[in-house]
């Protein structure tokens, strides 16, 4: 993963990470998300094409569960 730069207005200090898969084909870029840890409260997920848009907040442990279900 690599660090993404645009801040989100609700999470200005978040360190967003973009998947290394987003550097591939145009099709892969269409479905890329970024993830940021949010203190002790879990993680935030956003669409890399809309960094100022909606953010999904997950409690601790939920990101791991989400990834397992998506595989």
Contact map, one row per residue, 1 for C-alpha under 8 A:
11100000000000001111000000000000000000000000000000000000000000000000000
11110000000000001111000000000000000000000000000000000000000000000000000
11111000000000111100000000000000000000000000000000000000000000000000000
01111100000000111100000000000000010000000000000000000000000000000000000
00111110000000010000000000000000000000000000000000000000000000000000000
00011111000000000000000000000000000000000000000000110000000000000000000
00001111101111000000000000000000000000000000000000110000000000000000000
00000111111101000000000000000000000000000000000000111000000000000000000
00000011111100000000000000000000000000000000000000010000000000000000000
00000001111100000000000000000000000000000000000000000000000000000000000
00000011111111000000000000000000000000000000000000000000000000000000000
00000011111111000000000000000000000000000000000000000000000000000000000
00000010001111100000000000000000000000000000000000000000000000000000000
00000011001111110000000000000000000111000000000000000000000000000000000
00110000000011111000000000000000000110000000000000000000000000000000000
00111000000001111100000000000000011110000000000000000000000000000000000
11110000000000111110000000000000011100000000000000000000000000000000000
11110000000000011111010000000001111000000000000100000000000000000000000
11000000000000001111110000000001110000000000000000000000000000000000000
11000000000000000111111000000000000000000000000000000000000000000000000
00000000000000000011111100011001000000000000000000000000000000000000000
00000000000000000111111110011001000000000000000000000000000000000000000
00000000000000000001111110011000000000000000000000000000000000000000000
00000000000000000000111111011000000000000000000000000000000000000000000
00000000000000000000011111111000000000000000000000000000000000000000000
00000000000000000000000111111100000000000000000000000000000000000000000
00000000000000000000000011111110000000000000000000000000000000000000000
00000000000000000000111111111111000000000000000000000000000000000000000
00000000000000000000111111111111000000000000000000000000000000000000000
00000000000000000000000001111111000000000000000010000000000000000000000
00000000000000000000000000111111100000000000001000000000000000000000000
00000000000000000110110000011111110000000000001110000000000000000000000
00000000000000000110000000000011111000000000111100000000000000000000000
00010000000000011110000000000001111100000000111100000000000000000000000
00000000000000011100000000000000111110000011110000000000000000000000000
00000000000001111000000000000000011111000011100000000000000000000000000
00000000000001110000000000000000001111100111000000000000000000000000000
00000000000001000000000000000000000111111111000000000000000000000000000
00000000000000000000000000000000000011111100000000000000000000000000000
00000000000000000000000000000000000001111100000000000000000100000000000
00000000000000000000000000000000000001111110000000000000011100000000000
00000000000000000000000000000000000011111111000000000000111111100000000
00000000000000000000000000000000001111001111100000000000111100100000000
00000000000000000000000000000000001111000111110000000011110000000000000
00000000000000000000000000000000111100000011111000000011110000000000000
00000000000000000000000000000000111000000001111101101111000000000000000
00000000000000000000000000000011110000000000111111101110000000000000000
00000000000000000100000000000001110000000000011111100000000000000000000
00000000000000000000000000000101000000000000001111100000000000000000000
00000000000000000000000000000000000000000000011111111000000000000000000
00000111000000000000000000000000000000000000011111111000000000000000000
00000111100000000000000000000000000000000000000001111100000000000000000
00000001000000000000000000000000000000000000011001111110000000000000000
00000000000000000000000000000000000000000000011000011111000000000000000
00000000000000000000000000000000000000000001111000001111100000000000000
00000000000000000000000000000000000000000001110000000111110000000000000
00000000000000000000000000000000000000000111100000000011111000000000000
00000000000000000000000000000000000000001111100000000001111101100000000
00000000000000000000000000000000000000001110000000000000111111100000000
00000000000000000000000000000000000000011110000000000000011111100000000
00000000000000000000000000000000000000000100000000000000001111111000000
00000000000000000000000000000000000000000100000000000000011111111100000
00000000000000000000000000000000000000000110000000000000011111111110000
00000000000000000000000000000000000000000000000000000000000011111111000
00000000000000000000000000000000000000000000000000000000000011111111100
00000000000000000000000000000000000000000000000000000000000001111111110
00000000000000000000000000000000000000000000000000000000000000111111111
00000000000000000000000000000000000000000000000000000000000000011111111
00000000000000000000000000000000000000000000000000000000000000001111111
00000000000000000000000000000000000000000000000000000000000000000111111
00000000000000000000000000000000000000000000000000000000000000000011111
